[in-house]
Amino acid sequence: MALVFQIEEFSNLSVPLPAVLQEYVDHGSKIFKFYVIGDKVFYAVRDSMPNARFLKPSSGGEALTFNSLKTLPVATNEQRPQTGAEDGKLLDADLVEEAAKFLKGLLGLTVFGFDVVVQEGTGDHVIVDLNYLPSFKEVPDSEAVPAFWDAVRQAYESTRGNANAQG
């Protein structure tokens, strides 16, 4: 993964191709990890990368590269906004749950995850990643396991009902 601050930085960039280009959204160093299992939607709040104004000076005029499969750079206390807003108040959970239902239907997935950031200044909710097999590490087993089995049962009953209707 790389953060590119100026168009000229693409010329020396060495990342595997093909690559996906995505705008970096200043998000107050918080990311919301959503997990969908059947009809259940869970989320957790995690510290995230600092806003671009903090990253750019450390780049030395070069693109910042890092392995996204390992730990991403996380904002220091000095780089986090001092707005006093609580994490949960930044997020419109109902809006994101509606997005989860939409994605579930659109993609035909029963189990998946996605990450949302809330853009500073606008409050826009931006989906920045989607994973069809997330870790669910932030969802307690006592909630994830029953949700998983409910989703399996619903999928089975739906398939069985469709087979009976056709036969």
LINUR-V638812 format. One record per backbone hydrogen bond with DSSP energy under -1.0 kcal/mol. CO is the residue of the C=O (numbers start at 0). NH is the residue of the N-H. If there is no record, write none. Layout:
<<CO;NH> <CO;NH>>
//
This chain:
<<0;65> <2;63> <5;8> <6;9> <7;10> <9;12> <25;119> <26;29> <28;47> <30;45> <31;115> <32;43> <33;113> <34;41> <35;111> <36;39> <39;36> <41;34> <43;32> <45;30> <47;74> <50;53> <50;54> <51;55> <55;58> <58;61> <63;2> <66;69> <86;89> <90;92> <91;95> <92;96> <93;97> <94;98> <95;99> <96;100> <97;101> <98;102> <99;103> <100;104> <101;105> <102;106> <103;107> <109;37> <111;35> <112;130> <113;33> <114;127> <115;31> <116;125> <118;122> <123;118> <125;116> <128;114> <130;112> <135;138> <139;142> <139;143> <140;144> <142;146> <143;147> <144;148> <145;149> <146;150> <147;151> <148;152> <149;153> <150;154> <151;155> <152;156> <153;157> <154;158> <155;159> <156;160> <157;161> <158;162> <159;163> <160;164> <161;165> <162;166>>
//
